[in-house]
């Protein structure tokens, strides 16, 4: 499985970040899919990426330590 290969190739420090990022991506795609199927929304990749960034920041603020390094990088810290 590609996820296992990617996770095992990462250093110990980055495994949690990579796994959290993959879960965040899957969650974002799932919610976008549901909006398209059930609400009639049009697929919008740039909108999905913006939602993923916002959601990732919220996860990080909520205590998800796996995304803290990535959030700090995104904020320029």
N, CA, C and O atoms as a MOPAC input file, in Angstrom:
PM7 MOZYME 1SCF
protein

 N      0.84900 1    -1.16700 1     0.00000 1
 C      0.00000 1     0.00000 1     0.00000 1
 C      0.89900 1     1.23600 1     0.00000 1
 O      1.89700 1     1.27400 1     0.72100 1
 N      0.56000 1     2.23200 1    -0.79100 1
 C      1.39200 1     3.42800 1    -0.93300 1
 C      1.54300 1     4.18100 1     0.37900 1
 O      2.59500 1     4.76200 1     0.64800 1
 N      0.48800 1     4.17300 1     1.20200 1
 C      0.53800 1     4.88700 1     2.46900 1
 C      1.58400 1     4.27200 1     3.39000 1
 O      2.34900 1     4.99600 1     4.02600 1
 N      1.62600 1     2.95500 1     3.46700 1
 C      2.62200 1     2.26000 1     4.29500 1
 C      4.03500 1     2.52000 1     3.79100 1
 O      4.94900 1     2.72100 1     4.59000 1
 N      4.22100 1     2.51800 1     2.48700 1
 C      5.54400 1     2.78000 1     1.92500 1
 C      6.00600 1     4.19100 1     2.24700 1
 O      7.16000 1     4.39800 1     2.62200 1
 N      5.12500 1     5.14800 1     2.10600 1
 C      5.46600 1     6.53500 1     2.39000 1
 C      5.75800 1     6.73000 1     3.87500 1
 O      6.72800 1     7.39200 1     4.24600 1
 N      4.91600 1     6.15200 1     4.71100 1
 C      5.09500 1     6.29300 1     6.15800 1
 C      6.36500 1     5.61200 1     6.63300 1
 O      7.06900 1     6.15500 1     7.48500 1
 N      6.67400 1     4.44100 1     6.10700 1
 C      7.87200 1     3.72800 1     6.54400 1
 C      9.14400 1     4.38800 1     6.01500 1
 O     10.20800 1     4.24300 1     6.61700 1
 N      9.04900 1     5.10100 1     4.91300 1
 C     10.22100 1     5.77600 1     4.35700 1
 C     10.54700 1     7.06900 1     5.10000 1
 O     11.67100 1     7.56600 1     5.03100 1
 N      9.56700 1     7.60200 1     5.80300 1
 C      9.76700 1     8.87100 1     6.51300 1
 C     10.54300 1     8.64400 1     7.80400 1
 O     10.50500 1     7.56300 1     8.39300 1
 N     11.23400 1     9.66700 1     8.21900 1
 C     11.90600 1     9.61200 1     9.50900 1
 C     10.86400 1     9.55900 1    10.60800 1
 O      9.72000 1     9.96800 1    10.40900 1
 N     11.25500 1     9.06100 1    11.75200 1
 C     10.32000 1     8.94400 1    12.87100 1
 C      9.63100 1    10.26400 1    13.18300 1
 O      8.43700 1    10.28800 1    13.48300 1
 N     10.37100 1    11.35200 1    13.11400 1
 C      9.82000 1    12.65500 1    13.45000 1
 C      8.69400 1    13.06600 1    12.49600 1
 O      7.75000 1    13.74200 1    12.90500 1
 N      8.79100 1    12.66300 1    11.23700 1
 C      7.81600 1    13.10200 1    10.24300 1
 C      6.67300 1    12.11600 1    10.01500 1
 O      5.72800 1    12.44200 1     9.29700 1
 N      6.72700 1    10.92000 1    10.60400 1
 C      5.67900 1     9.92600 1    10.35600 1
 C      4.30900 1    10.44100 1    10.76400 1
 O      3.34600 1    10.29900 1    10.01000 1
 N      4.20800 1    11.03300 1    11.93800 1
 C      2.91500 1    11.52800 1    12.40800 1
 C      2.41600 1    12.65700 1    11.51000 1
 O      1.22700 1    12.72700 1    11.20100 1
 N      3.32200 1    13.53800 1    11.09300 1
 C      2.92700 1    14.64100 1    10.21400 1
 C      2.40400 1    14.12100 1     8.87800 1
 O      1.38100 1    14.59100 1     8.38000 1
 N      3.10800 1    13.14900 1     8.30300 1
 C      2.69000 1    12.59000 1     7.01400 1
 C      1.35600 1    11.88200 1     7.14700 1
 O      0.47400 1    12.06100 1     6.30700 1
 N      1.19300 1    11.07600 1     8.19800 1
 C     -0.07200 1    10.37700 1     8.40200 1
 C     -1.22000 1    11.35800 1     8.62200 1
 O     -2.31200 1    11.16300 1     8.08900 1
 N     -0.98100 1    12.40400 1     9.39900 1
 C     -2.02100 1    13.41000 1     9.63100 1
 C     -2.38300 1    14.13100 1     8.33600 1
 O     -3.55500 1    14.40800 1     8.08400 1
 N     -1.38500 1    14.43300 1     7.52100 1
 C     -1.63300 1    15.11000 1     6.24800 1
 C     -2.44800 1    14.22100 1     5.30100 1
 O     -3.33900 1    14.70900 1     4.60600 1
 N     -2.14800 1    12.93900 1     5.27500 1
 C     -2.90600 1    12.01100 1     4.42300 1
 C     -4.34900 1    11.90400 1     4.90000 1
 O     -5.27600 1    11.89900 1     4.09100 1
 N     -4.53700 1    11.82000 1     6.21100 1
 C     -5.89700 1    11.75500 1     6.76000 1
 C     -6.65400 1    13.04500 1     6.46800 1
 O     -7.83100 1    13.00600 1     6.11000 1
 N     -5.99200 1    14.17900 1     6.61800 1
 C     -6.62000 1    15.46700 1     6.31300 1
 C     -7.02200 1    15.53300 1     4.83900 1
 O     -8.11100 1    16.00600 1     4.51500 1
 N     -6.15700 1    15.06300 1     3.95500 1
 C     -6.47800 1    15.04900 1     2.52300 1
 C     -7.66700 1    14.16400 1     2.21300 1
 O     -8.54200 1    14.54200 1     1.43400 1
 N     -7.70300 1    12.98400 1     2.82200 1
 C     -8.83400 1    12.07000 1     2.60900 1
 C    -10.12800 1    12.68000 1     3.14500 1
 O    -11.17500 1    12.58900 1     2.50400 1
 N    -10.05200 1    13.29700 1     4.31800 1
 C    -11.22500 1    13.94400 1     4.91200 1
 C    -11.72900 1    15.07500 1     4.01600 1
 O    -12.93400 1    15.21600 1     3.80600 1
 N    -10.81300 1    15.87400 1     3.49500 1
 C    -11.19200 1    16.99100 1     2.62300 1
 C    -11.87300 1    16.48200 1     1.35800 1
 O    -12.90700 1    17.01000 1     0.95100 1
 N    -11.29200 1    15.45400 1     0.73600 1
 C    -11.89700 1    14.89100 1    -0.47900 1
 C    -13.26000 1    14.27500 1    -0.19600 1
 O    -14.18300 1    14.40500 1    -0.99900 1
 N    -13.38700 1    13.60300 1     0.94900 1
 C    -14.65200 1    12.98100 1     1.32100 1
 C    -15.73800 1    14.04000 1     1.51200 1
 O    -16.85200 1    13.87700 1     1.01500 1
 N    -15.42400 1    15.11900 1     2.22600 1
 C    -16.43300 1    16.15300 1     2.44500 1
 C    -16.77700 1    16.87800 1     1.14400 1
 O    -17.93200 1    17.24900 1     0.93500 1
 N    -15.79000 1    17.08400 1     0.26500 1
 C    -16.05600 1    17.68000 1    -1.04500 1
 C    -16.96400 1    16.77500 1    -1.86400 1
 O    -17.90000 1    17.24700 1    -2.51000 1
 N    -16.69000 1    15.48900 1    -1.83900 1
 C    -17.51800 1    14.52100 1    -2.55800 1
 C    -18.94800 1    14.55800 1    -2.04800 1
 O    -19.89100 1    14.55600 1    -2.84000 1
 N    -19.11900 1    14.59200 1    -0.72500 1
 C    -20.46700 1    14.64100 1    -0.16200 1
 C    -21.20400 1    15.90900 1    -0.55800 1
 O    -22.40400 1    15.86800 1    -0.83100 1
 N    -20.50200 1    17.03600 1    -0.59200 1
 C    -21.14300 1    18.28700 1    -1.00900 1
 C    -21.58700 1    18.20900 1    -2.46300 1
 O    -22.65300 1    18.71000 1    -2.82000 1
 N    -20.76600 1    17.57900 1    -3.30100 1
 C    -21.11500 1    17.44500 1    -4.71800 1
 C    -22.29900 1    16.49900 1    -4.90700 1
 O    -23.21000 1    16.78800 1    -5.68200 1
 N    -22.28500 1    15.37200 1    -4.20200 1
 C    -23.32800 1    14.36500 1    -4.37700 1
 C    -24.64200 1    14.78800 1    -3.74000 1
 O    -25.69700 1    14.68500 1    -4.36600 1
 N    -24.58600 1    15.26300 1    -2.50300 1
 C    -25.81400 1    15.50500 1    -1.76000 1
 C    -26.33200 1    16.94300 1    -1.84000 1
 O    -27.53100 1    17.18100 1    -1.69500 1
 N    -25.43100 1    17.89500 1    -2.06800 1
 C    -25.84600 1    19.29500 1    -2.09500 1
 C    -25.82200 1    19.89600 1    -3.49300 1
 O    -26.23300 1    21.04100 1    -3.68300 1
 N    -25.34800 1    19.13500 1    -4.46800 1
 C    -25.29400 1    19.62200 1    -5.83700 1
 C    -24.18900 1    20.62800 1    -6.09700 1
 O    -24.23300 1    21.35100 1    -7.09200 1
 N    -23.19400 1    20.68400 1    -5.21300 1
 C    -22.08200 1    21.62400 1    -5.40500 1
 C    -21.20400 1    21.16300 1    -6.56600 1
 O    -21.09800 1    19.97000 1    -6.85000 1
 N    -20.58600 1    22.12300 1    -7.22000 1
 C    -19.65300 1    21.81100 1    -8.30900 1
 C    -18.27700 1    21.49700 1    -7.71500 1
 O    -17.86100 1    22.13700 1    -6.74900 1
 N    -17.56600 1    20.51400 1    -8.28700 1
 C    -16.21300 1    20.22500 1    -7.79500 1
 C    -15.31400 1    21.44800 1    -7.94900 1
 O    -15.32100 1    22.11200 1    -8.98500 1
 N    -14.55200 1    21.72900 1    -6.91900 1
 C    -13.70000 1    22.91200 1    -6.91200 1
 C    -12.41200 1    22.57600 1    -6.17000 1
 O    -12.37900 1    22.58900 1    -4.94000 1
 N    -11.35600 1    22.27500 1    -6.91300 1
 C    -10.09500 1    21.85300 1    -6.30200 1
 C     -9.44600 1    22.98700 1    -5.52100 1
 O     -8.95200 1    22.76300 1    -4.41600 1
 N     -9.43400 1    24.19300 1    -6.06700 1
 C     -8.80900 1    25.29500 1    -5.33200 1
 C     -9.56900 1    25.57700 1    -4.03700 1
 O     -8.96100 1    25.89800 1    -3.01600 1
 N    -10.88300 1    25.46000 1    -4.07800 1
 C    -11.68500 1    25.61300 1    -2.86600 1
 C    -11.39200 1    24.51000 1    -1.86900 1
 O    -11.33300 1    24.75700 1    -0.66400 1
 N    -11.20600 1    23.27600 1    -2.36900 1
 C    -10.89200 1    22.15500 1    -1.49200 1
 C     -9.53200 1    22.34200 1    -0.82700 1
 O     -9.36400 1    22.00800 1     0.34600 1
 N     -8.56700 1    22.87300 1    -1.56400 1
 C     -7.25200 1    23.12400 1    -0.97600 1
 C     -7.33300 1    24.19400 1     0.10500 1
 O     -6.68800 1    24.07500 1     1.14700 1
 N     -8.12200 1    25.23700 1    -0.13700 1
 C     -8.29600 1    26.28000 1     0.87200 1
 C     -8.96700 1    25.71300 1     2.12000 1
 O     -8.59100 1    26.05400 1     3.24200 1
 N     -9.95800 1    24.84900 1     1.92200 1
 C    -10.62300 1    24.20400 1     3.05400 1
 C     -9.64400 1    23.31200 1     3.80800 1
 O     -9.66100 1    23.27500 1     5.03900 1
 N     -8.79900 1    22.59900 1     3.08800 1
 C     -7.81600 1    21.72200 1     3.73100 1
 C     -6.83300 1    22.52200 1     4.58500 1
 O     -6.47700 1    22.09400 1     5.68300 1
 N     -6.40000 1    23.66400 1     4.09400 1
 C     -5.48200 1    24.50800 1     4.86800 1
 C     -6.18000 1    25.01300 1     6.12000 1
 O     -5.61600 1    24.95400 1     7.21300 1
 N     -7.40200 1    25.51000 1     5.96900 1
 C     -8.15400 1    26.00400 1     7.12800 1
 C     -8.41600 1    24.88100 1     8.12700 1
 O     -8.24300 1    25.05900 1     9.33300 1
 N     -8.83000 1    23.73700 1     7.62300 1
 C     -9.11400 1    22.58600 1     8.48800 1
 C     -7.84100 1    22.12400 1     9.20100 1
 O     -7.88200 1    21.77700 1    10.38100 1
 N     -6.72500 1    22.12000 1     8.49700 1
 C     -5.45500 1    21.74400 1     9.10900 1
 C     -5.06000 1    22.68200 1    10.23000 1
 O     -4.55400 1    22.24600 1    11.26400 1
 N     -5.28900 1    23.97200 1    10.02800 1
 C     -5.00400 1    24.94700 1    11.08600 1
 C     -5.90600 1    24.70200 1    12.29500 1
 O     -5.45900 1    24.78100 1    13.43900 1
 N     -7.17500 1    24.40400 1    12.03200 1
 C     -8.08900 1    24.11700 1    13.13200 1
 C     -7.68900 1    22.84600 1    13.87600 1
 O     -7.74900 1    22.80000 1    15.10500 1
 N     -7.28200 1    21.81900 1    13.14000 1
 C     -6.81700 1    20.58300 1    13.77400 1
 C     -5.62000 1    20.88200 1    14.66100 1
 O     -5.52700 1    20.39200 1    15.78700 1
 N     -4.71400 1    21.68500 1    14.14400 1
 C     -3.51000 1    22.02400 1    14.89600 1
 C     -3.85600 1    22.80900 1    16.15700 1
 O     -3.31600 1    22.53000 1    17.22700 1
 N     -4.74500 1    23.77800 1    16.04100 1
 C     -5.17800 1    24.56000 1    17.20000 1
 C     -5.94200 1    23.70000 1    18.19300 1
 O     -5.92900 1    23.96800 1    19.39500 1
 N     -6.60200 1    22.67600 1    17.69300 1
 C     -7.36400 1    21.77200 1    18.55000 1
 C     -6.51700 1    20.72300 1    19.23800 1
 O     -7.04100 1    19.90300 1    19.99200 1
 N     -5.21800 1    20.73200 1    18.99300 1
 C     -4.33400 1    19.81800 1    19.68600 1
 C     -3.72500 1    18.71800 1    18.83400 1
 O     -2.96800 1    17.89900 1    19.35500 1
 N     -4.02400 1    18.67200 1    17.55800 1
 C     -3.42200 1    17.66900 1    16.67300 1
 C     -1.96500 1    18.02600 1    16.45900 1
 O     -1.62900 1    18.86900 1    15.62700 1
 N     -1.11000 1    17.37500 1    17.22100 1
 C      0.31300 1    17.71100 1    17.17700 1
 C      0.99000 1    17.24900 1    15.89500 1
 O      2.07500 1    17.72700 1    15.56300 1
 N      0.37500 1    16.33900 1    15.17900 1
 C      0.97100 1    15.86000 1    13.94800 1
 C      1.06700 1    16.91400 1    12.86900 1
 O      1.93900 1    16.84500 1    12.00300 1
 N      0.18700 1    17.87800 1    12.91400 1
 C      0.20200 1    18.93600 1    11.90500 1
 C      0.90000 1    20.20000 1    12.38900 1
 O      1.00500 1    21.16700 1    11.63500 1
 N      1.37800 1    20.21600 1    13.62500 1
 C      1.96300 1    21.43300 1    14.17100 1
 C      3.20600 1    21.86300 1    13.40700 1
 O      3.39200 1    23.05500 1    13.16300 1
 N      4.05200 1    20.93100 1    13.03000 1
 C      5.25000 1    21.27300 1    12.26200 1
 C      4.86400 1    21.83700 1    10.89900 1
 O      5.44500 1    22.82100 1    10.44100 1
 N      3.88900 1    21.21600 1    10.25800 1
 C      3.45100 1    21.69100 1     8.95000 1
 C      2.77000 1    23.05200 1     9.06700 1
 O      2.93900 1    23.90000 1     8.19100 1
 N      2.00600 1    23.27000 1    10.13300 1
 C      1.35500 1    24.56100 1    10.34000 1
 C      2.38300 1    25.64400 1    10.57200 1
 O      2.24900 1    26.74900 1    10.04700 1
 N      3.41200 1    25.34200 1    11.35400 1
 C      4.46900 1    26.32300 1    11.60900 1
 C      5.18100 1    26.67400 1    10.30800 1
 O      5.50700 1    27.83800 1    10.07500 1
 N      5.42500 1    25.68100 1     9.46100 1
 C      6.06100 1    25.91800 1     8.17400 1
 C      5.18300 1    26.79400 1     7.28900 1
 O      5.67600 1    27.71000 1     6.63200 1
 N      3.87600 1    26.50900 1     7.27300 1
 C      2.95800 1    27.27800 1     6.44200 1
 C      2.85200 1    28.72300 1     6.89900 1
 O      2.64900 1    29.63000 1     6.09100 1
 N      2.99200 1    28.93000 1     8.20900 1
 C      2.91300 1    30.29100 1     8.74500 1
 C      4.25400 1    31.01500 1     8.69100 1
 O      4.35800 1    32.17500 1     9.08900 1
 N      5.27500 1    30.32500 1     8.19800 1
 C      6.58400 1    30.94100 1     8.06200 1
 C      7.40600 1    30.90000 1     9.33000 1
 O      8.36800 1    31.65500 1     9.47100 1
 N      7.03500 1    30.01300 1    10.27100 1
 C      7.75300 1    29.94400 1    11.54300 1
 C      8.64900 1    28.84600 1    11.64500 1
 O      9.31100 1    28.68300 1    12.67100 1

